[in-house]
Amino acid sequence: MIGKLDAAGLMPCTKNSDLYRMRITESEGVMQIIRKKEKEEGRQFGTSVIFDLEGMSMSQLDMAAIKVITTMLAQLQEFFPDVIRKIFVINVPTFIQMLWTLISPCLAKQTQEKIKILGSDWKKVLKESIGEEVLFEHWGGTRKAETEFGNVRMGGKIPPELKYDPANDIPNDKLTKLSVSSRSVSFVPITLEGHEPGRKIYWWWRLAANDIEFCVLRAAEGKENVAEDVNDYVVHPKFKLQTEYVPEEGEAPAEEPGVYKFVFDNSQSRLRAKNVRYFIKVRRG
């Protein structure tokens, strides 16, 4: 129920990367079900997604949230290219249809082709495309549950006390500045010597504006001086992230020796340089 999602309230409460992890984890769970079904029946399966915008108003629009959602869709399509067969969008307000004309060019062509905005006959289309036995009653189906919504999360207003407090930011005097030019990639190398059980590496960073792709890699032999190489070990996967409300921070095991590369990828930006303030610390167990 996207229409009841408190997007403006959600963004100041959680890291972008946590939202990505949640959706990837859920998608991988779905993939396990699909793989089992395919093995049993000897044919390929996929999923259909329904975005219900019932109750959505202009006051709920948050450009940061919209950017995260569209980026997430593109990333899920990249991770699970053959799984999402169709995305149905129902109960679409007029202003969203206008907004779609602006957003759709930002999506990959393959993703655009899978999105279908339905009109007033959406229940009929869903029954024909998905099957009424799969749909809960609220969406015109016959699937029984304790409520007409079944086990679908319905959203709601997020309590203000869950918002991130900028007072918890790492002080400026402990941060290092990094400017990443447009169409370029920069990285911060951290060299660790010897195998050390329990050793971890912690990072924290903020971007002044917009978004940037970020990942952490352990360099393959001979690739210590390049930002990324296909043979690098992935410590933290690459996500396109915003930090307008909540900074990005994380920790990962770093027991193995080598050069750990904190990569900030601005290659998709044609005009804007990105200014990052970061803090990296090695923690020993």
Helices and strands as residue ranges (DSSP letters): G 2-4, H 7-10, G 11-13, H 16-41, E 47-52, G 58-60, H 63-79, E 84-90, H 94-103, G 104-106, H 109-114, E 115-117, H 122-129, G 137-139, G 160-162, G 166-168, G 172-174, E 176-180, E 185-192, E 200-207, E 211-218, E 233-242, E 248-253, E 258-265, E 274-283
